[in-house]
Amino acid sequence: MEVLRLVAAGRSNKDIAAALFVSERTVARHLSNIFTKIGVSSRSAATAYAFEHGLVGA
């Protein structure tokens, strides 16, 4: 959930990795899993999903 929130905030994989104290590869894997789970194929679609489902503030 936190990875999706940070993506929706416009953060890069590098920024997300630093914020969560994980590797960029781990962030990429989480994003891949998130995209599959919510049925999207891009960061922008995942961001839209997060806003539409109230996972981030407007």
C-alpha positions as CSV (number, residue, x, y, z in Angstrom):
1,M,0.0,0.0,0.0
2,E,2.8,2.4,0.9
3,V,4.5,1.8,-2.5
4,L,1.3,2.6,-4.3
5,R,0.8,5.8,-2.2
6,L,4.3,6.9,-3.0
7,V,3.9,6.2,-6.8
8,A,0.7,8.2,-6.7
9,A,2.6,11.1,-5.1
10,G,4.9,11.1,-8.1
11,R,8.0,9.5,-6.4
12,S,10.5,7.6,-8.5
13,N,11.5,4.0,-7.8
14,K,14.8,5.4,-6.4
15,D,13.0,7.8,-4.1
16,I,10.6,5.1,-2.9
17,A,13.5,2.7,-2.2
18,A,15.3,5.3,-0.1
19,A,12.1,6.2,1.8
20,L,11.3,2.6,2.6
21,F,14.9,1.4,3.1
22,V,14.7,-1.3,0.4
23,S,16.4,-1.8,-3.0
24,E,15.1,-0.3,-6.2
25,R,14.7,-3.9,-7.4
26,T,12.4,-4.6,-4.5
27,V,10.3,-1.5,-5.4
28,A,10.1,-2.7,-9.0
29,R,8.9,-6.1,-7.9
30,H,6.3,-4.6,-5.6
31,L,5.0,-2.4,-8.4
32,S,4.8,-5.4,-10.7
33,N,2.8,-7.3,-8.2
34,I,0.6,-4.2,-7.5
35,F,-0.1,-3.7,-11.2
36,T,-1.1,-7.3,-11.6
37,K,-3.3,-7.3,-8.5
38,I,-5.2,-4.1,-9.5
39,G,-5.3,-4.9,-13.2
40,V,-3.3,-2.0,-14.6
41,S,-0.2,-1.7,-16.7
42,S,1.4,1.7,-15.9
43,R,2.3,4.0,-13.1
44,S,-0.3,6.5,-14.3
45,A,-3.1,3.9,-14.3
46,A,-2.0,2.8,-10.8
47,T,-2.1,6.4,-9.7
48,A,-5.6,6.9,-11.1
49,Y,-6.7,3.7,-9.3
50,A,-5.3,4.9,-6.0
51,F,-7.1,8.2,-6.3
52,E,-10.4,6.5,-7.4
53,H,-10.3,4.1,-4.5
54,G,-9.5,6.7,-1.9
55,L,-6.0,5.3,-1.2
56,V,-4.5,8.8,-1.3
57,G,-5.7,12.3,-0.6
58,A,-6.7,14.6,-3.4
